[in-house]
Every structure is written in structure tokens, then in C-alpha cells.
Amino acid sequence: MNKDDIEKIYCEYIELVYKYLLCLTGDACMAEELSQETFYQAIKGIDRFRGECKISVWLCQIGKNLWYKELRSKNRNAIPLDDIIEMNSDDSVEDYYILNSEKIELFMSLQCLDSISREVVYLRITGELSFAQIGKILGKSENWARVSFYRSKLKIMKGMKKDES
């Protein structure tokens, strides 16, 4: 693979990889850093790419593995001090807690889904990716992504109704 091929791959997939990692991390700076590291690792390991999947899927898998590695190396459970400082004076700790507990409830309800369905939902709601982009990342069609998201949403709503009873 020559320099032009690598540059073409980078230009074609950097936005997709970045949005995917932004979805996973929820942090633009971290997503940017991981995107760059993803392409660095891909270039280093290009000889290991066997073509069994689309290159976009391979790149996103590298990015996801890097993110998991990052999570293992740091304690991500603590509330960052910057987040506490950035709270408006109108916001109370109670409001902050309620917002976070609602997020926790949603993410807990996502655990009833299989890993692929959960990933579709994460990509859609936190990454704000289109169904076409989600399909491309996961090596499926746009229609598959739409149907998977809809079915996942039904399962989540059903699970949340069950918890209210």
C-alpha cells in the first residue's frame, strides 16, 4: 500500500471514525485523539488487514479497542472537576444528580439489548449518526440500521414500562 492509498483511506474514513469514537467517548478531544491513534495503528498493522470486512468496520474496531484500553487505564467513574466547576450557579447539585440518574436509567435499560443493538442505539443517540452511517460502520445496510434501532427502541420502552409497574 502506497502513501496515496493511505491518504485516500484517511480522507474517506476520518469523519466516520471520529463520529463513531465521539459516540463512544462523549468527548470531542478524546475522540479526536483516538481517531488519530486509530489511523496510526491501522497504518502500522495494515499487513494484518485480511479484507474479511469493510475497511470502515476494521478502523472502527481498532478505535473501539483503543477506547476500551483507555477506559481500563483510567478511572472514568469519577465526576470530572471541570464538570462540577462548569455548573451554572443556577444549577444545584440535586439537579445535576437527577440529570445523571436519568442518563444512568437509560443506559441501564440499554443493557437488555444484545451488543449489536446496543451499539446501534449508542451510535444513533449519542453519536447522532445517520442510519446510513451506522449501517456503513457496522457493515450493514441503512434499512437494517433503521429496523434495528426501531426494534431496540421498542424493547427499551417495554422494559421501562415494566420497571414502572
C-alpha positions, 0 to 999 in steps of 0.5 A, spaced: 500 500 500 502 506 497 502 513 501 496 515 496 492 509 498 493 511 505 491 518 504 485 516 500 483 511 506 484 517 511 480 522 507 474 517 506 474 514 513 476 520 518 469 523 519 466 516 520 471 514 525 471 520 529 463 520 529 463 513 531 469 514 537 465 521 539 459 516 540 463 512 544 467 517 548 462 523 549 468 527 548 470 531 542 478 531 544 478 524 546 475 522 540 479 526 536 485 523 539 483 516 538 481 517 531 488 519 530 491 513 534 486 509 530 489 511 523 496 510 526 495 503 528 491 501 522 497 504 518 502 500 522 498 493 522 495 494 515 499 487 513 494 484 518 488 487 514 485 480 511 479 484 507 474 479 511 470 486 512 469 493 510 475 497 511 470 502 515 468 496 520 476 494 521 478 502 523 472 502 527 474 496 531 481 498 532 478 505 535 473 501 539 479 497 542 483 503 543 477 506 547 476 500 551 484 500 553 483 507 555 477 506 559 481 500 563 487 505 564 483 510 567 478 511 572 472 514 568 467 513 574 469 519 577 465 526 576 470 530 572 472 537 576 471 541 570 464 538 570 462 540 577 466 547 576 462 548 569 455 548 573 451 554 572 450 557 579 443 556 577 444 549 577 444 545 584 447 539 585 440 535 586 439 537 579 445 535 576 444 528 580 437 527 577 440 529 570 445 523 571 440 518 574 436 519 568 442 518 563 444 512 568 436 509 567 437 509 560 443 506 559 441 501 564 435 499 560 440 499 554 443 493 557 437 488 555 439 489 548 444 484 545 451 488 543 449 489 536 443 493 538 446 496 543 451 499 539 446 501 534 442 505 539 449 508 542 451 510 535 444 513 533 443 517 540 449 519 542 453 519 536 447 522 532 449 518 526 445 517 520 442 510 519 446 510 513 452 511 517 451 506 522 449 501 517 456 503 513 460 502 520 457 496 522 457 493 515 450 493 514 445 496 510 441 503 512 434 499 512 437 494 517 440 500 521 433 503 521 429 496 523 434 495 528 434 501 532 426 501 531 426 494 534 431 496 540 427 502 541 421 498 542 424 493 547 427 499 551 420 502 552 417 495 554 422 494 559 421 501 562 414 500 562 415 494 566 420 497 571 414 502 572 409 497 574 
